[in-house]
Amino acid sequence: MIKLKEIGSKLGNGALFGVGFSIVFFLVGFFTVRYFDSLLAESYTNDSMVSNSVFVAEHESKMVDGNFVVLGKLENISNRIWRGLQVEVELFDKDKKFIHECSGYIGADLEAGAVEYFQVNCKGCKDSPIPEFDSYTVAVKSGYAYAVDEKE
């Protein structure tokens, strides 16, 4: 009986040691990856570099079930890879007064010289529909740029 208690105790201690080691190993790995990833990324929020590098090449709009939907294409004219791009749609009344905005994020990386299609949904709800508008603008507002190795 004592042998079984000793074996159980050693197994329990080993399991706890393994769990503790795994947690430490995971945390060190997680923060190491985040640290080195942040060294590679250059964040540009509402900066002219985004608008000078990635632009809305074309777009069209339509109403779908009371929601205003903008479909379009982004083009990357820079030598950088862009990630986490935010596309913003601003709505204006007939007097050119700003009345509403909506935005969407591009999940895919936009490689240097590449194009990517997007969709931004301006959703209203039963109690608060999208206000009536006369015109709209579409622009890329933010993103993260990654330098491309020029040796490739």
C-alpha positions in Angstrom: 0.0 0.0 0.0 2.8 2.4 0.8 4.4 1.7 -2.6 1.2 2.7 -4.3 1.1 6.0 -2.4 4.7 6.7 -3.3 4.1 5.9 -6.9 0.9 8.1 -7.0 2.8 10.9 -5.2 5.6 10.8 -7.7 3.3 10.7 -10.7 1.3 13.7 -9.3 4.5 15.7 -8.7 5.7 14.9 -12.2 2.5 15.9 -13.7 2.5 19.2 -11.8 6.1 19.8 -12.8 5.2 19.1 -16.5 2.3 21.5 -16.4 4.3 24.2 -14.8 7.1 23.7 -17.3 4.7 23.8 -20.2 3.1 27.1 -19.0 6.5 28.8 -18.7 7.7 27.4 -22.1 4.5 28.7 -23.8 4.7 32.1 -22.2 8.4 32.6 -23.2 7.7 31.5 -26.7 4.6 33.7 -27.0 6.3 36.8 -25.9 9.4 36.1 -27.9 7.4 35.8 -31.1 5.5 39.0 -30.3 8.7 40.9 -29.5 10.4 40.0 -32.7 7.3 40.5 -34.8 7.0 44.0 -33.4 10.6 44.7 -34.4 9.8 43.8 -38.0 6.6 45.8 -38.2 6.3 49.5 -38.6 2.9 50.8 -37.6 1.4 53.6 -39.6 -2.0 54.8 -38.3 -3.7 57.6 -40.3 -0.4 58.3 -41.8 0.3 59.6 -45.3 2.6 56.6 -45.9 -0.4 54.3 -46.0 -2.3 56.4 -48.5 0.9 56.9 -50.6 1.4 53.1 -50.6 -2.0 51.5 -50.8 -4.9 53.0 -52.6 -8.5 52.2 -53.6 -8.1 51.3 -57.3 -11.8 50.9 -57.9 -15.0 50.6 -56.0 -18.8 50.3 -56.4 -21.7 50.4 -54.0 -25.1 48.9 -53.6 -27.9 48.6 -51.1 -28.6 45.1 -49.7 -31.5 44.6 -47.3 -31.1 48.2 -46.0 -27.4 47.9 -45.6 -25.0 50.0 -47.7 -22.3 47.8 -49.2 -19.1 49.0 -50.8 -17.1 46.5 -52.9 -13.7 47.4 -54.3 -10.1 46.7 -55.0 -6.9 47.9 -53.2 -3.6 48.2 -54.9 -0.2 48.2 -53.2 2.2 50.4 -55.1 4.9 50.2 -52.5 7.8 47.7 -52.0 6.4 46.7 -48.6 4.0 44.1 -47.4 0.9 45.6 -45.8 -1.1 43.8 -43.1 -4.2 44.8 -41.1 -5.4 47.4 -43.5 -8.4 49.4 -42.5 -10.7 50.7 -45.2 -13.1 53.5 -44.2 -16.3 54.7 -45.9 -17.6 58.1 -45.0 -21.1 59.2 -45.9 -22.2 62.8 -46.6 -25.5 64.6 -47.0 -26.4 66.8 -50.0 -24.6 69.8 -48.3 -21.4 67.7 -48.1 -21.8 67.4 -44.3 -20.4 64.3 -42.8 -23.2 62.1 -41.3 -21.9 58.5 -40.9 -18.9 56.3 -41.2 -18.1 52.6 -41.3 -15.0 50.6 -41.8 -13.6 47.1 -42.4 -10.3 45.4 -42.1 -8.5 43.4 -44.8 -7.4 40.0 -43.2 -5.0 39.0 -46.0 -1.4 40.3 -46.4 -1.1 42.7 -49.3 2.2 41.9 -51.0 4.2 44.5 -52.8 2.7 45.3 -56.1 -0.4 43.1 -55.4 -4.1 43.8 -55.4 -6.7 42.6 -52.9 -10.5 42.9 -53.1 -12.5 44.2 -50.1 -16.1 44.6 -48.9 -17.2 47.2 -46.3 -20.7 46.8 -44.9 -22.4 49.9 -43.5 -25.1 48.2 -41.4 -28.0 49.8 -39.7 -30.5 48.2 -37.5 -34.3 48.4 -37.1 -34.1 51.1 -34.4 -31.2 53.0 -36.0 -31.0 52.7 -39.8 -28.2 54.2 -41.9 -29.0 57.8 -42.4 -30.0 58.9 -45.9 -26.9 60.2 -47.7 -26.0 61.8 -51.0 -22.3 60.9 -51.5 -19.5 58.8 -49.9 -15.7 58.5 -50.0 -13.6 55.4 -49.6 -10.0 55.5 -48.3 -7.4 53.3 -46.7 -6.8 54.7 -43.2 -4.3 52.5 -41.4 -2.1 49.4 -41.6 1.1 47.7 -40.7 4.0 47.8 -43.2 6.7 45.1 -43.3 9.9 45.7 -45.2 10.6 43.4 -48.1 14.1 41.8 -48.3 15.4 43.4 -51.5 17.8 40.4 -52.2 14.8 38.3 -53.2 
